[in-house]
């Protein structure tokens, strides 16, 4: 859709027909190319986006054409091939590479028609394998969370963004206080002094920490602090350089329980102190 001509429907004063359903296959990845098109912002041809501009559907200028999309949903560091996967076309869904459903005839996905359609299953499986082969090339990359930016200070971190083998991704995990840990990939935008507040639940909950010690590791620096009785958080003050690194925390209870701090608030305080 690069270079797609933007119709006057999106220019001031905008006129866009409302009140009709758009039932073609689309997803969140379509938002960026749609907004770029609406705002007439070009992007280089070498930049390959997974999504499509939805402008043709919004203004009914042209047919949408065939499309195949891929979805995987599970809390793992790297998606495992075929696990909780779906290959989607306008008419069909291939689930986990084995089950095939006709969404036009069977929207409740009650009848698996894979056995009767082996060629279609092979076609969708091949499409998925090509997609996975491409996507897996970037599994080792991380998207750093920026700390210390004037646009967001303080910054709230949660365990949902941990990198590691067992990431708590449900509120139930927090309630059960699962013993898990991982690291955040971070980037400090400004060198200076930072405050890290380790918590087990968000600050508004005022949830008391169990007696023990808290640890914070950032880059090569390791800090340890006793958890005061009745404390709902533990503060660490650190002088940091600008750049990318890793952050990891521990809440170590007297008696044995060990877990990462599920929530950490990071605030830039100003220039570094001696």
C-alpha positions, 0 to 999 in steps of 0.5 A: 500500500506504499504510495496509495493515493489518499482520497479527499474523504480524509482531508479537511473538512473530512467526509467519511460514510458511517453506519456500515459493517466492514467484515473483511479480515483485518487486525491490529497490524493494519492500524499503522499503514492506515494512519500513515495513508490517512496522514499522507506520510510516505514510508520507504519501500524497503520497509515491509509492514505486516499490515495493510492500509484499511483505506480501500475498505473505509471508502469502498474504492476497491476490492480488498483481495485475498489475504492470509494472516497468522496468529500465535498466542502464548506467554513464551519468550519465543513462539513455539512453531504451531503452538496455539496458532491460527492461519486465517483466510477470509473463509478458513481457519487452520488451528495448530496446523491440524484442524481446518474449519470453514468459517462461512459454513461453520463459524462456531468451528464445530466440524474439523474438515482437514481430512477432506481438504488435504491440499488446502491444509498443505497450502496453509501449512506452507504459508505458515512455515514461510511466515514462521521462518521469516519471523523467527529470524528476529526472535533474539531481538529485544524492544527496550523500554525507555527510562528517564524520558521527559515524555514519561517520568516516572515509568511503570514496569510490570512483570508482563514485560519480563524476558525469561522462561516463565513470565507471569501474564495473568492477574491470577499469577500475581494473586497467587504470588508465583515464584518466577523471575526475568529481566527487563530490556531497558534503555536509559535516555538520560544519564543521571540519578534514578530511583527504582521502587520495587513492589509486589503489587501496584502502589495504589494497592498498598500491599505489604511486602514480606520480611526479607531482602530486596535485590536490584541488578542493573548492568554490572551493578548489584544492590541489596536492601533490607525490607522494612516491616510494613513496607509496601515498596523498596527504594534504590537510588542509582547513578546511571549512564545513558544507553541500553542494558538489563534490569532484574530484581529479587524479593527474597523472603525470610524463610525461602520464597524468592520472586522478582518484583512484579512491579517497578517504578523508575523515576529520573531525579536529575543529574548524578550525585557523587 
